[in-house]
């Protein structure tokens, strides 16, 4: 839990990582446009 929390903070602090996380989130939710 603690490590995951730190990773979330890093993602929020890093625009590139945030963009990647957003893309992964959309893929996991099946909202990807073909």
Beta strands, then each sheet from edge to edge (+ up, - down):
end
